[in-house]
């Protein structure tokens, strides 16, 4: 999954932010290819990174791949949401809100 699909045009200056939340589904054991494009096009350095991944119960290399592509940053916290639709959207929202409240200061 080293694909780098083209993204729709966006305009954001990430240098203005110290804290970055990255959310993605887990596809074939890693983050989704559009996240790969975004991270390769926006060389993040010295940022506090918060990772959120929705998955079907097998993250395989997801965290490892994030750690590799995000070298030079501080991965502060990771949230793993397993089958959020199957296990309840409200529960996933609650878990996400608690994660944000407890980790982002």
Rosetta constraint file for C-alpha pairs under 8 A:
AtomPair CA 1 CA 28 HARMONIC 7.54 0.50
AtomPair CA 1 CA 30 HARMONIC 7.41 0.50
AtomPair CA 1 CA 32 HARMONIC 7.85 0.50
AtomPair CA 1 CA 33 HARMONIC 6.48 0.50
AtomPair CA 2 CA 33 HARMONIC 6.92 0.50
AtomPair CA 2 CA 36 HARMONIC 7.25 0.50
AtomPair CA 3 CA 33 HARMONIC 5.64 0.50
AtomPair CA 3 CA 36 HARMONIC 7.30 0.50
AtomPair CA 3 CA 37 HARMONIC 7.81 0.50
AtomPair CA 4 CA 33 HARMONIC 5.89 0.50
AtomPair CA 4 CA 34 HARMONIC 6.53 0.50
AtomPair CA 4 CA 36 HARMONIC 6.05 0.50
AtomPair CA 4 CA 37 HARMONIC 4.76 0.50
AtomPair CA 5 CA 33 HARMONIC 6.54 0.50
AtomPair CA 5 CA 34 HARMONIC 5.91 0.50
AtomPair CA 5 CA 37 HARMONIC 6.27 0.50
AtomPair CA 6 CA 34 HARMONIC 7.55 0.50
AtomPair CA 6 CA 37 HARMONIC 7.15 0.50
AtomPair CA 7 CA 34 HARMONIC 6.85 0.50
AtomPair CA 7 CA 37 HARMONIC 7.41 0.50
AtomPair CA 7 CA 38 HARMONIC 7.86 0.50
AtomPair CA 14 CA 42 HARMONIC 7.92 0.50
AtomPair CA 14 CA 44 HARMONIC 7.90 0.50
AtomPair CA 17 CA 47 HARMONIC 7.70 0.50
AtomPair CA 18 CA 46 HARMONIC 7.76 0.50
AtomPair CA 18 CA 47 HARMONIC 5.11 0.50
AtomPair CA 18 CA 48 HARMONIC 5.95 0.50
AtomPair CA 19 CA 47 HARMONIC 5.94 0.50
AtomPair CA 19 CA 48 HARMONIC 4.69 0.50
AtomPair CA 19 CA 49 HARMONIC 5.98 0.50
AtomPair CA 19 CA 50 HARMONIC 7.57 0.50
AtomPair CA 20 CA 47 HARMONIC 6.91 0.50
AtomPair CA 20 CA 48 HARMONIC 6.18 0.50
AtomPair CA 20 CA 49 HARMONIC 5.00 0.50
AtomPair CA 20 CA 50 HARMONIC 6.19 0.50
AtomPair CA 21 CA 49 HARMONIC 5.92 0.50
AtomPair CA 21 CA 50 HARMONIC 4.64 0.50
AtomPair CA 21 CA 51 HARMONIC 5.95 0.50
AtomPair CA 21 CA 52 HARMONIC 7.48 0.50
AtomPair CA 22 CA 49 HARMONIC 7.31 0.50
AtomPair CA 22 CA 50 HARMONIC 6.19 0.50
AtomPair CA 22 CA 51 HARMONIC 5.05 0.50
AtomPair CA 22 CA 52 HARMONIC 6.17 0.50
AtomPair CA 23 CA 51 HARMONIC 5.96 0.50
AtomPair CA 23 CA 52 HARMONIC 4.53 0.50
AtomPair CA 23 CA 53 HARMONIC 5.76 0.50
AtomPair CA 24 CA 31 HARMONIC 5.89 0.50
AtomPair CA 24 CA 32 HARMONIC 6.19 0.50
AtomPair CA 24 CA 35 HARMONIC 7.24 0.50
AtomPair CA 24 CA 52 HARMONIC 6.47 0.50
AtomPair CA 24 CA 53 HARMONIC 5.10 0.50
AtomPair CA 24 CA 54 HARMONIC 6.48 0.50
AtomPair CA 25 CA 31 HARMONIC 6.16 0.50
AtomPair CA 25 CA 32 HARMONIC 6.14 0.50
AtomPair CA 25 CA 53 HARMONIC 5.36 0.50
AtomPair CA 25 CA 54 HARMONIC 4.62 0.50
AtomPair CA 25 CA 55 HARMONIC 5.86 0.50
AtomPair CA 26 CA 30 HARMONIC 5.21 0.50
AtomPair CA 26 CA 31 HARMONIC 4.89 0.50
AtomPair CA 26 CA 32 HARMONIC 6.19 0.50
AtomPair CA 26 CA 53 HARMONIC 6.25 0.50
AtomPair CA 26 CA 54 HARMONIC 6.05 0.50
AtomPair CA 26 CA 55 HARMONIC 5.06 0.50
AtomPair CA 26 CA 56 HARMONIC 7.72 0.50
AtomPair CA 26 CA 59 HARMONIC 6.52 0.50
AtomPair CA 26 CA 62 HARMONIC 7.02 0.50
AtomPair CA 27 CA 31 HARMONIC 5.90 0.50
AtomPair CA 27 CA 32 HARMONIC 5.54 0.50
AtomPair CA 27 CA 55 HARMONIC 7.81 0.50
AtomPair CA 29 CA 58 HARMONIC 6.70 0.50
AtomPair CA 29 CA 59 HARMONIC 5.10 0.50
AtomPair CA 29 CA 60 HARMONIC 4.67 0.50
AtomPair CA 29 CA 61 HARMONIC 5.47 0.50
AtomPair CA 29 CA 62 HARMONIC 5.74 0.50
AtomPair CA 30 CA 59 HARMONIC 6.60 0.50
AtomPair CA 30 CA 60 HARMONIC 6.93 0.50
AtomPair CA 30 CA 61 HARMONIC 5.56 0.50
AtomPair CA 30 CA 62 HARMONIC 3.93 0.50
AtomPair CA 30 CA 63 HARMONIC 7.64 0.50
AtomPair CA 30 CA 65 HARMONIC 6.79 0.50
AtomPair CA 31 CA 35 HARMONIC 6.61 0.50
AtomPair CA 31 CA 36 HARMONIC 7.45 0.50
AtomPair CA 31 CA 53 HARMONIC 7.70 0.50
AtomPair CA 31 CA 62 HARMONIC 5.86 0.50
AtomPair CA 31 CA 65 HARMONIC 7.90 0.50
AtomPair CA 31 CA 66 HARMONIC 7.74 0.50
AtomPair CA 32 CA 36 HARMONIC 6.90 0.50
AtomPair CA 33 CA 37 HARMONIC 6.51 0.50
AtomPair CA 34 CA 38 HARMONIC 6.24 0.50
AtomPair CA 35 CA 39 HARMONIC 6.05 0.50
AtomPair CA 36 CA 40 HARMONIC 6.05 0.50
AtomPair CA 37 CA 41 HARMONIC 5.99 0.50
AtomPair CA 38 CA 42 HARMONIC 5.98 0.50
AtomPair CA 39 CA 43 HARMONIC 6.22 0.50
AtomPair CA 39 CA 44 HARMONIC 7.24 0.50
AtomPair CA 39 CA 69 HARMONIC 7.37 0.50
AtomPair CA 39 CA 70 HARMONIC 7.95 0.50
AtomPair CA 40 CA 69 HARMONIC 7.93 0.50
AtomPair CA 44 CA 70 HARMONIC 7.00 0.50
AtomPair CA 44 CA 72 HARMONIC 7.76 0.50
AtomPair CA 44 CA 73 HARMONIC 7.13 0.50
AtomPair CA 45 CA 70 HARMONIC 7.74 0.50
AtomPair CA 45 CA 71 HARMONIC 7.70 0.50
AtomPair CA 45 CA 72 HARMONIC 5.26 0.50
AtomPair CA 45 CA 73 HARMONIC 5.29 0.50
AtomPair CA 46 CA 72 HARMONIC 5.82 0.50
AtomPair CA 46 CA 73 HARMONIC 4.60 0.50
AtomPair CA 46 CA 74 HARMONIC 6.75 0.50
AtomPair CA 47 CA 73 HARMONIC 5.02 0.50
AtomPair CA 47 CA 74 HARMONIC 6.05 0.50
AtomPair CA 48 CA 73 HARMONIC 6.26 0.50
AtomPair CA 48 CA 74 HARMONIC 4.85 0.50
AtomPair CA 48 CA 75 HARMONIC 5.95 0.50
AtomPair CA 48 CA 76 HARMONIC 6.08 0.50
AtomPair CA 49 CA 73 HARMONIC 6.89 0.50
AtomPair CA 49 CA 74 HARMONIC 5.89 0.50
AtomPair CA 49 CA 75 HARMONIC 4.61 0.50
AtomPair CA 49 CA 76 HARMONIC 5.72 0.50
AtomPair CA 49 CA 77 HARMONIC 7.25 0.50
AtomPair CA 50 CA 75 HARMONIC 6.11 0.50
AtomPair CA 50 CA 76 HARMONIC 5.72 0.50
AtomPair CA 50 CA 77 HARMONIC 5.08 0.50
AtomPair CA 50 CA 78 HARMONIC 5.99 0.50
AtomPair CA 51 CA 75 HARMONIC 7.61 0.50
AtomPair CA 51 CA 77 HARMONIC 6.33 0.50
AtomPair CA 51 CA 78 HARMONIC 4.67 0.50
AtomPair CA 51 CA 79 HARMONIC 6.14 0.50
AtomPair CA 52 CA 78 HARMONIC 5.84 0.50
AtomPair CA 52 CA 79 HARMONIC 4.66 0.50
AtomPair CA 52 CA 80 HARMONIC 6.11 0.50
AtomPair CA 52 CA 81 HARMONIC 7.54 0.50
AtomPair CA 53 CA 78 HARMONIC 7.91 0.50
AtomPair CA 53 CA 79 HARMONIC 6.26 0.50
AtomPair CA 53 CA 80 HARMONIC 5.14 0.50
AtomPair CA 53 CA 81 HARMONIC 6.04 0.50
AtomPair CA 54 CA 80 HARMONIC 6.15 0.50
AtomPair CA 54 CA 81 HARMONIC 4.65 0.50
AtomPair CA 54 CA 82 HARMONIC 5.86 0.50
AtomPair CA 54 CA 83 HARMONIC 6.82 0.50
AtomPair CA 54 CA 84 HARMONIC 6.86 0.50
AtomPair CA 55 CA 59 HARMONIC 6.77 0.50
AtomPair CA 55 CA 80 HARMONIC 7.37 0.50
AtomPair CA 55 CA 81 HARMONIC 6.25 0.50
AtomPair CA 55 CA 82 HARMONIC 5.02 0.50
AtomPair CA 55 CA 83 HARMONIC 5.84 0.50
AtomPair CA 55 CA 84 HARMONIC 7.90 0.50
AtomPair CA 56 CA 82 HARMONIC 5.53 0.50
AtomPair CA 56 CA 83 HARMONIC 5.19 0.50
AtomPair CA 57 CA 82 HARMONIC 5.50 0.50
AtomPair CA 57 CA 83 HARMONIC 7.13 0.50
AtomPair CA 59 CA 63 HARMONIC 7.53 0.50
AtomPair CA 61 CA 65 HARMONIC 5.86 0.50
AtomPair CA 62 CA 66 HARMONIC 6.23 0.50
AtomPair CA 63 CA 67 HARMONIC 6.15 0.50
AtomPair CA 64 CA 68 HARMONIC 6.28 0.50
AtomPair CA 65 CA 69 HARMONIC 6.29 0.50
AtomPair CA 66 CA 70 HARMONIC 5.84 0.50
AtomPair CA 67 CA 71 HARMONIC 6.04 0.50
AtomPair CA 67 CA 75 HARMONIC 7.66 0.50
AtomPair CA 76 CA 103 HARMONIC 7.86 0.50
AtomPair CA 77 CA 103 HARMONIC 7.04 0.50
AtomPair CA 79 CA 96 HARMONIC 7.68 0.50
AtomPair CA 79 CA 99 HARMONIC 7.31 0.50
AtomPair CA 81 CA 92 HARMONIC 6.72 0.50
AtomPair CA 82 CA 87 HARMONIC 7.60 0.50
AtomPair CA 83 CA 87 HARMONIC 5.67 0.50
AtomPair CA 84 CA 88 HARMONIC 5.60 0.50
AtomPair CA 84 CA 89 HARMONIC 5.59 0.50
AtomPair CA 84 CA 91 HARMONIC 7.69 0.50
AtomPair CA 84 CA 92 HARMONIC 5.61 0.50
AtomPair CA 85 CA 89 HARMONIC 5.40 0.50
AtomPair CA 87 CA 91 HARMONIC 7.39 0.50
AtomPair CA 87 CA 92 HARMONIC 7.90 0.50
AtomPair CA 88 CA 92 HARMONIC 6.41 0.50
AtomPair CA 89 CA 93 HARMONIC 6.11 0.50
AtomPair CA 90 CA 94 HARMONIC 6.13 0.50
AtomPair CA 91 CA 95 HARMONIC 6.09 0.50
AtomPair CA 92 CA 96 HARMONIC 6.01 0.50
AtomPair CA 93 CA 97 HARMONIC 6.02 0.50
AtomPair CA 94 CA 98 HARMONIC 6.17 0.50
AtomPair CA 95 CA 99 HARMONIC 6.13 0.50
AtomPair CA 96 CA 100 HARMONIC 6.18 0.50
AtomPair CA 97 CA 101 HARMONIC 6.07 0.50
AtomPair CA 98 CA 102 HARMONIC 5.98 0.50
AtomPair CA 99 CA 103 HARMONIC 5.91 0.50
AtomPair CA 100 CA 104 HARMONIC 5.44 0.50
AtomPair CA 101 CA 105 HARMONIC 7.68 0.50
